[in-house]
């Protein structure tokens, strides 16, 4: 067996094409979705990632504003900048690039983003509403992108047994909430496994779909996968490789070549989940713009 390769790059391109048409239609109605990204410090990886987000936003017609702030910024000043964006009617989505430098309280900064502009989906209100099964909530980008990937590639999770390996607040927990929701992209039977799960392989071998997000290369091996299962690899790890120009290569949390011989479908690293995360950020921004306009018409706030 040679597994189908689920290309996040191709699916993200489809999604971005759809979004570009939607943004153009909104612009004709006088609404241009706006995304603000806040970058604190000069971390090269964070700066590169924020740049990718802004370029992707511009490509689909979203107004993008990047706020660059010094690493030694005072927490109160940063809070004030976020609150200013929260009050700006031209900005519909706010993203604060993490991690923030010490001693800034990340939770306090993220809580200052209104739930209706929280395109990362990390605000406690959005987390709570997602856990209750709400469909109009802004959900974290990586899990939401995975659901979109599964549905668009013909692997709807409805009625399937899904095992998520990893219980982080960014991927594992919201992933479970999304898959448990009633309706499109949900209705799955979900198990969340983690580092304290005894005999992890016995759990993952039950799954029709395995989603691995632990940040450790080689976590999922071929003997841990049911033949024909769908495997989604969320991990992005640098592994030393002197044979490459950069001296390293990127690998996921899955033993790709071995698992590929057993699975029915699998995502590569890179080119799998990563592109979907950025595409879903854009989708969340458009969703936020629509919702905020509707809330304004109804005289409510989000």
Backbone bond lengths (Angstrom), bond angles and torsions (degrees), N, CA, C in turn:
res aa  C-N    CA-C-N  psi(-1)  N-CA   C-N-CA  omega(-1)  CA-C   N-CA-C  phi
1 X - - - 1.470 - - 1.520 109.58 -
2 X 1.330 115.94 136.10 1.461 120.89 173.68 1.516 107.05 -123.73
3 X 1.305 116.33 118.67 1.457 121.12 -170.97 1.528 112.59 -67.39
4 X 1.326 115.12 148.59 1.460 121.48 168.64 1.530 108.44 -63.27
5 X 1.317 117.65 134.20 1.463 121.63 175.57 1.536 108.29 -89.95
6 X 1.304 115.85 118.19 1.468 120.53 177.31 1.525 107.30 -88.37
7 X 1.298 116.52 107.90 1.465 121.52 -175.64 1.528 110.40 -87.32
8 X 1.319 116.44 107.30 1.455 120.10 174.58 1.518 111.13 -64.88
9 X 1.317 117.13 -30.80 1.464 121.06 178.94 1.526 110.60 -61.62
10 X 1.338 116.84 -46.07 1.461 120.51 -179.29 1.524 111.75 -68.28
11 X 1.327 116.78 -42.95 1.464 119.87 -177.82 1.528 110.23 -69.00
12 X 1.334 116.99 -38.49 1.464 120.22 177.55 1.525 110.87 -63.68
13 X 1.325 117.28 -36.59 1.464 120.76 177.00 1.525 110.29 -62.88
14 X 1.333 116.94 -42.79 1.464 120.58 176.59 1.524 111.10 -60.34
15 X 1.330 115.96 -45.09 1.459 120.76 -178.62 1.523 110.78 -63.81
16 X 1.323 117.03 -42.36 1.459 120.63 -179.44 1.528 111.53 -67.48
17 X 1.320 117.08 -33.40 1.467 120.50 175.01 1.521 110.28 -64.16
18 X 1.326 116.35 -44.07 1.468 121.05 176.95 1.527 110.47 -61.38
19 X 1.339 116.31 -42.49 1.461 120.46 -178.29 1.528 111.38 -66.55
20 X 1.330 117.11 -38.16 1.463 120.16 179.09 1.521 110.86 -60.14
21 X 1.328 117.24 -40.64 1.465 120.31 177.25 1.532 110.50 -65.24
22 X 1.343 116.04 -41.48 1.454 120.08 -179.80 1.525 111.59 -65.96
23 X 1.330 116.92 -41.47 1.463 120.80 179.20 1.527 110.36 -65.09
24 X 1.325 117.18 -39.58 1.460 120.54 178.26 1.532 110.58 -62.59
25 X 1.329 116.68 -40.44 1.461 120.12 178.21 1.520 111.12 -65.20
26 X 1.337 116.93 -39.93 1.465 120.63 177.66 1.522 110.83 -64.71
27 X 1.331 116.50 -39.96 1.462 120.40 179.08 1.522 110.81 -61.45
28 X 1.337 117.21 -37.59 1.461 121.15 177.01 1.527 111.29 -63.45
29 X 1.341 115.83 -24.91 1.464 120.94 178.64 1.530 111.35 -91.11
30 X 1.333 116.63 1.28 1.452 120.62 178.57 1.515 114.99 91.04
31 X 1.332 116.89 12.94 1.471 120.64 -179.58 1.523 109.69 -118.57
32 X 1.327 116.91 115.80 1.468 121.60 175.79 1.525 107.81 -109.83
33 X 1.333 118.61 110.56 1.468 120.18 179.16 1.526 110.81 -57.53
34 X 1.329 116.29 138.03 1.459 121.57 -178.39 1.518 112.10 -122.90
35 X 1.325 116.45 132.78 1.467 122.53 -179.68 1.519 109.42 -121.14
36 X 1.318 117.45 128.30 1.458 122.35 174.92 1.516 109.43 -111.07
37 X 1.323 116.48 129.45 1.462 121.09 175.68 1.527 108.23 -113.89
38 X 1.319 115.71 131.76 1.458 122.21 -177.95 1.524 108.34 -110.28
39 X 1.331 116.00 119.52 1.460 121.34 -178.76 1.526 108.75 -118.36
40 X 1.331 116.05 121.38 1.459 121.83 179.33 1.527 108.81 -107.26
41 X 1.311 116.83 120.64 1.458 120.10 179.35 1.510 113.40 92.45
42 X 1.339 115.47 -172.72 1.459 121.83 -172.99 1.521 112.91 -121.98
43 X 1.332 117.46 26.05 1.457 119.16 179.55 1.533 109.67 -58.62
44 X 1.335 118.56 122.32 1.470 120.20 -174.96 1.526 113.66 -60.35
45 X 1.336 117.43 -40.63 1.459 119.78 -179.09 1.518 111.04 -65.22
46 X 1.337 116.49 -44.21 1.460 120.20 179.21 1.524 111.04 -63.76
47 X 1.336 116.07 -42.55 1.461 119.40 -179.91 1.531 110.76 -63.50
48 X 1.322 117.16 -41.19 1.464 120.34 179.00 1.523 110.85 -64.53
49 X 1.332 116.16 -40.82 1.462 120.05 -177.98 1.523 111.07 -67.89
50 X 1.342 116.90 -42.21 1.457 120.52 177.63 1.530 110.08 -63.18
51 X 1.322 116.75 -39.47 1.461 120.30 177.41 1.515 111.95 -60.45
52 X 1.329 116.96 -41.51 1.460 121.20 177.56 1.526 110.97 -61.36
53 X 1.325 116.66 -41.81 1.464 121.17 -179.67 1.522 110.71 -63.77
54 X 1.330 116.00 -44.21 1.463 119.61 -178.82 1.526 111.85 -66.86
55 X 1.317 117.05 -40.38 1.472 119.24 178.15 1.526 110.60 -65.01
56 X 1.321 116.51 -40.50 1.468 120.02 178.87 1.523 110.77 -63.78
57 X 1.343 116.61 -39.22 1.462 120.60 178.59 1.531 110.20 -62.66
58 X 1.327 116.16 -46.66 1.467 119.98 -178.87 1.526 111.31 -61.42
59 X 1.329 116.92 -36.29 1.464 120.60 -177.59 1.519 112.62 -64.10
60 X 1.333 118.41 -29.87 1.467 120.40 -179.74 1.527 111.78 -98.55
61 X 1.345 117.24 1.61 1.455 120.18 175.84 1.513 115.25 95.74
62 X 1.328 117.96 8.87 1.461 121.80 177.27 1.520 109.12 -80.50
63 X 1.333 116.26 133.45 1.459 120.89 174.49 1.526 108.57 -69.37
64 X 1.325 117.38 125.25 1.461 121.80 -175.51 1.523 110.17 -120.00
65 X 1.326 116.59 133.84 1.453 122.14 178.71 1.533 108.64 -130.44
66 X 1.314 117.04 121.85 1.459 121.37 178.88 1.522 109.91 -104.38
67 X 1.327 115.90 128.75 1.457 122.00 178.62 1.508 108.28 -109.68
68 X 1.320 117.41 110.29 1.460 123.19 179.62 1.526 109.47 -96.18
69 X 1.323 115.89 125.56 1.462 120.97 -176.94 1.524 109.91 -127.39
70 X 1.335 118.09 149.64 1.471 120.68 -178.30 1.523 112.12 -69.74
71 X 1.312 115.96 152.51 1.461 122.01 -178.38 1.523 111.84 -59.62
72 X 1.331 117.37 -32.83 1.461 120.52 -175.86 1.532 112.86 -91.92
73 X 1.325 117.65 20.04 1.450 120.67 179.76 1.532 110.54 -60.55
74 X 1.307 116.12 142.26 1.454 121.85 177.33 1.531 109.63 -71.48
75 X 1.327 115.91 142.86 1.466 119.96 -178.06 1.527 111.68 -58.36
76 X 1.315 117.91 -39.82 1.458 120.83 -179.68 1.524 111.18 -65.24
77 X 1.341 116.90 -37.33 1.462 119.80 177.97 1.516 110.96 -67.01
78 X 1.338 116.63 -42.23 1.459 120.27 177.02 1.526 110.18 -61.76
79 X 1.305 116.67 -43.23 1.461 120.99 178.46 1.527 110.31 -58.76
80 X 1.338 115.64 -42.10 1.458 119.57 178.60 1.516 112.81 -63.06
81 X 1.332 116.99 -38.19 1.473 120.04 178.98 1.524 110.60 -66.13
82 X 1.332 116.50 -40.88 1.464 119.81 178.27 1.526 110.50 -65.56
83 X 1.315 116.96 -41.51 1.469 120.38 179.50 1.525 110.81 -65.16
84 X 1.339 117.14 -33.39 1.456 120.34 175.70 1.517 111.95 -63.63
85 X 1.322 116.49 -42.21 1.466 120.64 176.55 1.528 111.38 -66.24
86 X 1.320 115.59 -35.66 1.459 119.82 179.12 1.523 111.12 -61.78
87 X 1.328 117.12 -31.70 1.457 121.71 -178.06 1.532 112.81 -90.53
88 X 1.325 118.07 -4.95 1.462 122.36 -175.26 1.527 110.06 -84.06
89 X 1.337 118.70 115.36 1.469 120.10 -177.14 1.527 114.20 -67.92
90 X 1.347 117.77 -16.41 1.465 120.21 179.15 1.526 112.38 -83.10
91 X 1.338 116.06 -9.94 1.461 121.07 -179.41 1.525 109.15 -108.37
92 X 1.336 115.60 122.48 1.463 121.10 -178.82 1.523 112.67 -107.62
93 X 1.320 116.41 -19.33 1.458 121.37 178.48 1.512 111.00 -134.49
94 X 1.328 116.44 134.81 1.468 121.80 178.72 1.519 108.45 -122.45
95 X 1.316 115.95 129.33 1.456 121.94 177.71 1.527 108.82 -127.30
96 X 1.318 116.98 119.36 1.455 122.11 173.58 1.521 107.34 -99.10
97 X 1.327 116.87 115.65 1.459 120.47 -176.43 1.533 110.65 -67.91
98 X 1.319 115.26 126.98 1.457 121.54 178.58 1.532 109.73 -103.45
99 X 1.351 118.20 155.70 1.464 126.34 1.21 1.525 111.98 -81.07
100 X 1.342 114.81 156.03 1.453 121.12 173.42 1.523 108.92 -91.81
101 X 1.330 117.82 148.32 1.470 119.46 -178.98 1.526 112.02 -67.63
102 X 1.324 115.60 150.28 1.469 120.79 173.31 1.521 108.48 -65.73
103 X 1.333 118.97 147.01 1.471 127.22 4.33 1.523 113.14 -101.26
104 X 1.322 118.64 28.27 1.463 120.90 -177.84 1.528 110.44 -64.61
105 X 1.319 116.34 135.43 1.457 123.36 179.66 1.532 108.34 -83.78
106 X 1.332 116.19 101.63 1.464 120.47 -177.12 1.519 111.96 -58.93
107 X 1.328 117.12 -41.67 1.457 120.80 -177.27 1.529 110.96 -60.99
108 X 1.321 116.77 -39.63 1.463 120.53 179.90 1.527 111.11 -66.46
109 X 1.323 116.91 -41.29 1.459 120.77 -179.79 1.530 110.44 -66.33
110 X 1.318 117.09 -45.40 1.464 120.41 -178.81 1.523 111.41 -65.27
111 X 1.339 116.96 -34.63 1.463 120.70 179.41 1.517 112.30 -68.74
112 X 1.353 116.80 -18.48 1.465 120.46 179.37 1.526 112.07 -78.77
113 X 1.323 117.76 -13.33 1.462 121.41 176.85 1.530 108.09 -79.39
114 X 1.322 119.42 124.56 1.473 119.37 178.09 1.520 110.66 -57.62
115 X 1.321 118.94 140.39 1.474 120.34 -179.90 1.526 113.07 -52.43
116 X 1.332 116.88 -34.69 1.459 120.03 -178.75 1.510 114.16 -72.45
117 X 1.347 118.06 -14.62 1.465 122.47 177.28 1.524 112.29 -111.48
118 X 1.324 116.75 5.31 1.468 122.69 -175.41 1.526 109.81 -84.46
119 X 1.338 116.00 78.27 1.468 120.01 -174.67 1.523 113.20 -73.14
120 X 1.331 118.27 -9.60 1.462 121.09 172.04 1.525 111.48 -82.99
121 X 1.331 117.32 -18.42 1.458 121.36 178.51 1.510 114.77 74.83
122 X 1.333 117.87 26.35 1.460 120.88 -175.08 1.531 113.78 -102.15
123 X 1.332 118.48 -8.72 1.459 120.15 -179.25 1.528 109.91 -63.62
124 X 1.341 118.19 139.50 1.473 120.16 -178.65 1.534 113.84 -53.43
125 X 1.331 117.32 -34.28 1.467 119.79 178.37 1.524 110.29 -64.70
126 X 1.325 117.25 -43.82 1.460 120.13 179.46 1.525 111.65 -68.07
127 X 1.327 115.88 -39.17 1.466 119.58 177.24 1.521 110.22 -61.23
128 X 1.330 116.53 -44.19 1.462 120.49 -179.67 1.512 112.63 -66.14
129 X 1.328 116.47 -43.48 1.467 119.11 -179.52 1.524 111.49 -66.42
130 X 1.341 116.16 -36.64 1.461 119.13 176.89 1.519 110.65 -63.75
131 X 1.325 117.38 -41.48 1.467 120.70 179.86 1.518 111.82 -65.30
132 X 1.346 116.93 -22.54 1.463 121.50 177.17 1.523 112.38 -86.36
133 X 1.341 116.74 -4.67 1.457 120.34 176.56 1.505 115.57 95.19
134 X 1.352 118.13 13.66 1.462 120.79 -179.47 1.525 110.97 -64.02
135 X 1.329 115.71 142.50 1.466 120.84 179.07 1.524 112.60 -100.09
136 X 1.329 118.22 -17.87 1.463 120.31 -178.31 1.520 112.37 -95.10
137 X 1.329 117.09 12.02 1.460 122.20 -177.64 1.531 110.36 -84.58
138 X 1.342 116.39 150.93 1.465 121.17 171.30 1.524 107.98 -80.50
139 X 1.321 116.48 111.40 1.462 122.13 -175.56 1.519 110.52 -96.85
140 X 1.343 118.42 152.09 1.468 121.04 177.09 1.527 112.11 -51.89
141 X 1.322 115.54 140.49 1.460 121.15 -167.62 1.524 114.59 -65.62
142 X 1.337 117.83 -43.51 1.465 118.93 -177.20 1.527 111.68 -64.97
143 X 1.337 119.79 -51.10 1.469 118.38 177.77 1.531 113.28 -60.16
144 X 1.342 115.89 -42.37 1.462 118.02 -179.94 1.527 110.25 -63.98
145 X 1.327 117.17 -38.02 1.450 120.48 177.52 1.523 112.60 -64.25
146 X 1.328 116.69 -35.33 1.466 120.46 178.19 1.524 110.61 -65.50
147 X 1.340 116.58 -42.79 1.462 119.55 177.55 1.524 110.09 -60.33
148 X 1.328 116.35 -45.11 1.459 120.65 178.76 1.527 110.75 -60.03
149 X 1.316 116.44 -41.13 1.457 121.86 178.92 1.524 111.67 -63.22
150 X 1.321 116.21 -44.92 1.463 119.89 179.68 1.520 111.46 -61.67
151 X 1.323 116.51 -46.55 1.464 120.54 -177.12 1.522 110.67 -66.42
152 X 1.334 116.91 -46.53 1.464 120.18 -176.17 1.526 112.96 -70.36
153 X 1.329 117.57 -22.11 1.472 120.06 179.32 1.529 112.33 -93.81
154 X 1.331 116.65 5.20 1.465 120.22 176.52 1.509 114.89 87.00
155 X 1.336 117.20 20.66 1.462 120.99 -179.18 1.532 110.37 -121.89
156 X 1.321 114.98 54.35 1.465 121.00 -179.70 1.526 109.34 -54.23
157 X 1.342 117.85 128.45 1.469 119.82 -176.98 1.521 114.85 -74.75
158 X 1.314 118.94 -7.61 1.466 121.12 -177.54 1.528 111.12 -55.82
159 X 1.329 115.79 126.55 1.456 121.23 178.66 1.512 115.15 75.57
160 X 1.331 117.26 2.04 1.461 121.04 -178.89 1.526 109.85 -97.38
161 X 1.335 116.12 155.83 1.458 120.64 173.93 1.530 108.06 -92.71
162 X 1.327 115.24 122.31 1.463 121.60 -176.36 1.521 109.22 -117.23
163 X 1.319 116.43 132.35 1.467 121.79 172.23 1.522 108.04 -113.74
164 X 1.329 115.44 124.93 1.456 122.67 175.70 1.522 107.34 -103.84
165 X 1.314 117.03 124.17 1.462 121.43 177.82 1.527 107.19 -101.71
166 X 1.324 115.92 106.47 1.457 121.48 -175.75 1.520 109.99 127.10
167 X 1.334 117.38 135.94 1.465 121.08 -175.34 1.528 112.34 -125.65
168 X 1.323 117.51 31.34 1.459 120.84 -179.37 1.527 110.58 -69.54
169 X 1.337 114.82 159.27 1.458 120.34 176.62 1.517 112.32 -74.00
170 X 1.332 116.98 -15.62 1.457 121.19 -178.24 1.523 111.92 -88.10
171 X 1.346 117.03 -37.02 1.465 119.93 -176.96 1.528 112.10 -122.84
172 X 1.319 117.93 -63.83 1.455 121.18 -168.18 1.514 115.09 -57.33
173 X 1.331 117.04 -54.10 1.462 120.27 -176.43 1.530 112.70 -66.47
174 X 1.357 119.56 -50.56 1.466 117.64 177.52 1.528 113.25 -65.22
175 X 1.335 117.17 -29.17 1.457 120.00 176.20 1.526 110.43 -59.94
176 X 1.323 116.34 -44.06 1.465 120.41 178.40 1.517 110.91 -62.58
177 X 1.331 117.13 -42.53 1.466 120.51 -179.49 1.525 111.64 -62.73
178 X 1.324 117.02 -41.82 1.465 120.49 178.87 1.523 111.40 -63.56
179 X 1.313 116.61 -43.88 1.464 120.31 -176.19 1.525 112.21 -72.18
180 X 1.325 117.04 -22.41 1.461 120.94 179.47 1.526 113.22 -85.59
181 X 1.341 117.38 -14.01 1.460 119.78 -178.57 1.527 111.07 -61.99
182 X 1.315 115.34 150.82 1.461 120.18 173.13 1.526 109.37 -74.67
183 X 1.324 116.66 142.08 1.454 120.16 173.79 1.516 113.75 100.06
184 X 1.334 114.71 -163.06 1.461 122.05 -172.30 1.521 112.05 -55.09
185 X 1.336 116.18 130.28 1.457 121.97 178.53 1.512 114.50 80.49
186 X 1.323 117.52 -1.23 1.464 121.33 -178.30 1.515 112.06 -123.52
187 X 1.340 115.31 -145.37 1.471 122.67 178.57 1.527 112.83 62.28
188 X 1.338 116.44 29.92 1.465 120.63 176.80 1.524 110.04 -95.54
189 X 1.318 115.74 160.68 1.466 122.34 169.63 1.528 106.23 -95.46
190 X 1.334 116.35 120.11 1.462 120.40 -166.03 1.529 112.30 -119.57
191 X 1.324 115.38 133.39 1.467 123.11 170.72 1.525 108.05 -121.05
192 X 1.327 117.42 133.93 1.458 122.02 175.34 1.528 108.43 -108.20
193 X 1.320 116.35 116.51 1.464 122.26 177.78 1.522 108.64 -107.26
194 X 1.329 115.84 165.35 1.470 119.45 -174.35 1.527 109.77 -161.98
195 X 1.332 116.31 -168.63 1.461 121.27 -173.24 1.522 113.35 -64.84
196 X 1.321 117.38 -21.07 1.468 120.09 -179.85 1.526 112.54 -99.53
197 X 1.326 116.61 8.72 1.459 120.15 178.37 1.523 109.93 -77.33
198 X 1.342 118.56 120.08 1.467 119.43 177.37 1.529 110.74 -73.06
199 X 1.333 115.77 140.23 1.467 122.26 179.40 1.526 111.08 50.26
200 X 1.326 115.49 65.55 1.460 121.49 -177.88 1.522 111.77 -56.29
201 X 1.323 116.94 -38.08 1.459 120.34 -179.04 1.515 113.00 -60.65
202 X 1.317 117.55 -36.00 1.461 120.56 178.80 1.521 110.96 -64.07
203 X 1.331 116.06 -30.42 1.472 120.31 178.92 1.527 110.39 -78.62
204 X 1.327 117.72 -47.40 1.461 120.24 -176.05 1.526 112.25 -68.80
205 X 1.319 117.53 -27.52 1.475 119.39 -179.84 1.526 112.60 -69.14
206 X 1.323 118.18 -13.98 1.467 121.00 176.30 1.522 111.90 -79.16
207 X 1.329 116.67 -18.80 1.460 120.82 -163.96 1.523 113.67 -82.19
208 X 1.336 114.28 141.46 1.466 120.87 167.45 1.526 109.96 -80.00
209 X 1.350 115.46 -30.17 1.461 122.17 178.25 1.524 107.96 -133.63
210 X 1.325 117.38 128.44 1.465 122.03 176.71 1.524 108.01 -116.83
211 X 1.336 116.46 128.03 1.462 122.57 177.94 1.521 107.31 -118.15
212 X 1.332 116.52 119.26 1.469 120.84 -172.70 1.520 109.41 -113.87
213 X 1.346 115.77 121.56 1.468 121.01 -177.28 1.518 109.52 -145.61
214 X 1.333 115.54 74.97 1.470 119.80 -177.68 1.526 113.27 -124.33
215 X 1.333 118.21 -13.45 1.461 120.59 179.41 1.513 113.57 74.03
216 X 1.321 116.89 33.09 1.465 120.65 178.98 1.527 109.35 -137.91
217 X 1.339 118.25 116.69 1.462 120.81 -177.76 1.523 112.11 -58.42
218 X 1.324 115.16 143.40 1.455 121.15 174.21 1.516 115.15 71.90
219 X 1.322 118.08 18.21 1.470 120.28 -179.24 1.518 111.39 -63.43
220 X 1.342 116.67 -43.44 1.461 120.86 -178.58 1.524 108.62 -102.93
221 X 1.335 115.74 118.23 1.459 121.59 -179.83 1.525 109.81 -109.62
222 X 1.324 116.21 169.24 1.460 121.13 -172.82 1.521 112.62 -59.79
223 X 1.325 117.96 -35.67 1.457 120.32 -177.76 1.524 112.69 -73.65
224 X 1.339 116.94 -3.95 1.464 121.13 -179.64 1.528 111.92 -100.54
225 X 1.335 117.13 5.58 1.463 121.39 -172.44 1.524 110.21 -120.01
226 X 1.328 115.48 132.70 1.460 120.61 174.15 1.525 109.07 -71.07
227 X 1.340 118.69 134.70 1.464 119.74 178.54 1.528 111.59 -53.60
228 X 1.332 114.92 130.54 1.452 120.27 179.01 1.515 115.40 88.68
229 X 1.325 118.01 -2.61 1.462 120.81 -178.52 1.526 111.19 -69.84
230 X 1.333 115.32 157.76 1.454 122.59 174.30 1.533 107.98 -93.26
231 X 1.331 117.11 130.20 1.471 121.50 -176.92 1.524 109.11 -120.49
232 X 1.330 115.97 120.90 1.456 122.79 178.27 1.527 108.14 -109.74
233 X 1.323 116.13 117.98 1.466 122.67 -176.00 1.525 109.36 -103.42
234 X 1.335 116.66 110.19 1.462 121.73 -177.29 1.531 111.61 -90.88
235 X 1.311 117.56 -20.64 1.461 121.56 -173.25 1.517 113.61 -67.55
236 X 1.335 115.58 144.79 1.469 122.18 170.87 1.524 106.38 -133.65
237 X 1.323 116.68 108.03 1.460 122.11 -174.84 1.532 110.17 -126.04
238 X 1.323 115.58 142.10 1.457 120.35 174.33 1.520 109.25 -90.77
239 X 1.306 115.30 126.15 1.463 121.29 179.31 1.527 107.81 -120.28
240 X 1.323 117.12 129.80 1.464 121.06 179.25 1.527 110.67 -56.75
241 X 1.324 115.30 132.39 1.463 120.79 178.38 1.527 108.22 -151.40
242 X 1.346 117.04 94.39 1.473 121.24 -177.77 1.524 113.74 -61.23
243 X 1.327 117.15 -17.57 1.461 119.47 -177.94 1.527 112.43 -76.71
244 X 1.329 117.94 -11.35 1.455 121.20 -179.78 1.527 110.31 -97.15
245 X 1.329 115.80 159.41 1.465 121.29 -178.18 1.520 111.19 -62.43
246 X 1.341 117.16 -38.38 1.460 121.06 -177.85 1.530 112.93 -84.01
247 X 1.321 116.06 -11.87 1.462 119.67 -179.33 1.515 113.47 85.51
248 X 1.314 116.83 4.61 1.470 120.88 177.12 1.527 108.88 -152.39
249 X 1.323 115.19 166.21 1.457 121.34 172.80 1.525 108.57 -135.44
250 X 1.312 115.12 158.50 1.455 120.70 178.69 1.519 109.50 -92.81
251 X 1.307 115.33 136.58 1.456 120.70 176.94 1.520 108.70 -140.81
252 X 1.298 115.97 158.93 1.453 120.34 -179.97 1.512 112.55 -93.22
253 X 1.321 115.56 -158.44 1.461 122.10 178.04 1.527 111.86 -93.35
254 X 1.329 115.95 -1.37 1.465 122.38 -175.53 1.521 109.91 -111.63
255 X 1.324 116.49 139.79 1.464 121.66 172.23 1.534 106.99 -73.16
256 X 1.329 115.44 85.87 1.461 121.94 -163.56 1.521 113.37 -56.20
257 X 1.323 118.14 -55.54 1.461 119.87 -173.35 1.522 111.99 -62.69
258 X 1.326 117.00 -41.27 1.468 119.71 -179.64 1.524 111.51 -69.30
259 X 1.333 116.65 -44.10 1.463 120.61 -178.55 1.521 110.85 -68.79
260 X 1.321 116.27 -33.79 1.463 120.40 179.22 1.524 112.00 -57.44
261 X 1.322 116.76 -30.91 1.461 121.27 -179.25 1.523 112.54 -74.59
262 X 1.331 117.09 -13.59 1.472 121.57 -177.43 1.520 111.64 -110.40
263 X 1.308 116.54 -39.25 1.462 121.62 -173.36 1.522 112.02 -71.79
264 X 1.337 114.96 161.51 1.454 120.10 173.83 1.517 112.00 -87.47
265 X 1.332 116.30 -28.68 1.463 122.15 178.82 1.522 108.17 -155.51
266 X 1.327 116.03 149.74 1.467 119.82 -175.25 1.532 109.48 -154.52
267 X 1.332 116.29 148.56 1.464 120.40 175.01 1.520 109.70 -96.15
268 X 1.332 117.59 141.95 1.471 120.93 177.26 1.525 110.77 -86.09
269 X 1.316 115.73 165.42 1.475 123.01 170.28 1.532 107.05 -134.20
270 X 1.342 117.63 119.17 1.471 127.55 -2.52 1.528 111.90 -78.49
271 X 1.336 115.55 179.57 1.463 120.34 176.33 1.507 114.51 95.29
272 X 1.327 117.34 8.99 1.453 120.45 179.99 1.516 111.73 -109.33
273 X 1.324 115.81 -100.17 1.459 121.40 -175.62 1.522 112.07 -69.78
274 X 1.334 118.64 -35.14 1.460 122.36 -173.97 1.522 114.75 -51.10
275 X 1.341 119.11 -53.87 1.468 119.75 179.85 1.525 113.16 -60.76
276 X 1.328 117.13 -29.65 1.460 120.49 179.66 1.524 111.27 -69.76
277 X 1.329 117.21 -32.05 1.465 120.23 179.74 1.520 110.70 -62.35
278 X 1.325 117.16 -45.43 1.461 120.75 -179.99 1.526 110.66 -68.40
279 X 1.330 117.84 -42.40 1.462 120.46 179.26 1.532 110.88 -61.27
280 X 1.319 116.38 -37.15 1.457 119.71 -179.57 1.518 111.68 -72.31
281 X 1.333 117.62 -31.93 1.465 120.29 173.07 1.530 109.87 -58.09
282 X 1.316 117.21 -43.57 1.461 120.80 177.73 1.520 110.72 -63.82
283 X 1.326 116.63 -41.91 1.464 121.11 178.33 1.527 111.09 -61.99
284 X 1.337 116.61 -41.39 1.462 120.31 177.70 1.528 111.06 -62.66
285 X 1.329 116.93 -37.45 1.464 120.81 179.97 1.525 110.90 -65.19
286 X 1.313 116.60 -42.09 1.467 120.54 177.89 1.528 109.95 -66.08
287 X 1.326 116.73 -42.79 1.460 120.77 176.97 1.527 110.58 -59.21
288 X 1.338 116.25 -43.62 1.464 120.32 -179.94 1.521 110.86 -62.85
289 X 1.335 117.83 -41.92 1.464 121.01 179.88 1.522 111.00 -61.17
290 X 1.321 116.60 -44.55 1.463 120.31 178.69 1.531 110.96 -62.99
291 X 1.331 116.39 -45.46 1.459 120.55 -176.79 1.522 111.93 -66.00
292 X 1.343 116.56 -40.83 1.459 119.96 179.78 1.519 111.44 -67.24
293 X 1.335 116.73 -36.69 1.471 119.34 176.17 1.528 110.18 -63.96
294 X 1.320 116.71 -43.19 1.456 120.35 -179.88 1.522 111.10 -65.14
295 X 1.351 115.54 -41.37 1.466 119.30 178.13 1.522 110.93 -62.15
296 X 1.346 116.58 -37.39 1.459 120.27 178.61 1.519 111.48 -65.83
297 X 1.314 116.25 -38.81 1.465 120.38 178.05 1.525 111.58 -64.58
298 X 1.340 115.53 -34.36 1.458 119.83 -177.72 1.525 112.66 -88.56
299 X 1.358 115.34 -1.86 1.456 119.34 179.14 1.508 113.49 74.81
300 X 1.333 117.71 23.23 1.474 121.73 178.62 1.507 108.57 -111.61
301 X 1.326 116.70 172.03 1.466 122.23 177.65 1.508 108.63 -122.82
302 X 1.347 114.79 152.38 1.470 119.70 179.75 1.522 109.11 -122.51
